[in-house]
Amino acid sequence: MADRDGSFTYSKTISLYNKATGFAAIAYPNPVYDVLTLQIHIVASLKVAIEVYDMSGKVLMRRQQLAGAGSSTVTVNVKSLSAGAYMVRVTGGAASNNTV
């Protein structure tokens, strides 16, 4: 959380895991200033889509990247975004149940 006076507090990092597919993602740090780091855990290599949305649901960034089996680290440059709250969606493969 960032306050108007410039002070900030980090929220705790949480991992979202889809047990049905073995697909998980961790996003950090929070708050993000320049670079968002995503740690993606998957059973088999697949192409993942990373989308950043504003609070109205508008897609501001979209990219795809191949993630290897196991743990992959992906960075997303968000320096061009204004200060505010955003949502990140990470999907993998053709099945919609691979969303975190």
C-alpha positions as a printed Julia matrix, in Angstrom:
100×3 Matrix{Float64}:
   0.0     0.0     0.0
   1.31    3.46   -0.88
   0.07    6.53    0.98
  -0.23   10.06   -0.38
   2.74   11.17    1.74
   4.98    8.7    -0.12
   5.24    6.14    2.66
   4.38    2.55    1.82
   3.81   -0.86    3.34
   4.31   -4.21    1.62
   1.44   -6.66    1.69
   2.16  -10.34    2.17
   2.94  -12.49   -0.86
   0.4   -15.19   -1.64
   0.53  -18.1    -4.04
  -2.48  -19.06   -6.13
  -2.56  -22.74   -7.02
  -4.96  -24.7    -9.22
  -4.78  -28.27   -7.86
  -6.63  -29.7   -10.86
  -3.86  -28.71  -13.29
  -0.74  -28.18  -11.2
  -0.58  -24.54  -12.34
   0.48  -21.85   -9.85
   1.74  -18.28   -9.95
   3.25  -15.91   -7.4
   3.42  -12.16   -8.13
   5.76   -9.82   -6.26
   6.68   -7.25   -5.0
   3.55   -5.47   -3.84
   3.52   -2.56   -4.38
   5.28   -2.71   -7.73
   7.17    0.34   -8.98
   9.03   -0.65  -12.14
   9.18   -4.43  -12.61
   6.63   -7.08  -11.63
   8.09  -10.53  -11.07
   5.96  -13.63  -11.67
   7.12  -17.01  -10.5
   5.17  -19.63  -12.45
   5.02  -23.28  -11.44
   3.7   -25.81  -13.97
   3.93  -29.55  -14.52
   4.77  -29.41  -18.26
   6.12  -26.68  -20.55
   3.45  -24.48  -22.1
   2.83  -21.0   -23.45
   1.44  -18.67  -20.79
  -0.46  -15.45  -21.37
   0.11  -12.56  -18.96
  -2.43   -9.73  -18.9
  -2.52   -6.57  -16.79
  -5.93   -4.92  -16.3
  -7.01   -1.64  -14.79
  -9.83   -1.69  -12.23
 -12.45   -1.11  -14.95
 -11.38   -4.34  -16.67
  -9.52   -2.73  -19.58
  -6.47   -4.71  -20.75
  -3.41   -2.47  -20.51
  -0.7    -5.03  -21.28
  -0.74   -8.46  -22.86
   2.12  -10.8   -23.64
   2.78  -14.49  -24.17
   5.82  -16.43  -23.11
   6.92  -20.04  -23.07
   7.3   -21.3   -19.51
   9.32  -24.42  -18.88
   8.23  -27.33  -16.71
   8.85  -26.72  -13.04
   9.47  -23.16  -11.91
   9.96  -20.21  -14.28
  10.53  -16.56  -13.43
   9.02  -13.93  -15.73
   9.45  -10.17  -15.35
   7.01   -7.57  -16.65
   8.06   -3.93  -17.0
   5.17   -1.86  -15.6
   7.05    1.44  -15.34
   4.79    3.0   -17.99
   1.66    2.47  -15.85
   0.36    5.28  -13.66
   0.26    4.77   -9.9
  -2.86    2.84   -8.96
  -4.38   -0.6    -8.47
  -4.16   -3.23  -11.2
  -5.08   -6.88  -11.69
  -2.78   -9.48  -13.24
  -4.11  -12.58  -14.98
  -1.87  -15.52  -15.87
  -3.31  -18.27  -18.08
  -1.7   -21.29  -19.63
  -2.68  -23.71  -22.34
  -6.04  -24.02  -24.04
  -8.07  -24.93  -20.98
  -9.7   -22.11  -19.06
  -9.09  -24.0   -15.79
  -5.41  -23.08  -16.11
  -6.05  -19.54  -14.85
  -4.57  -18.05  -11.69
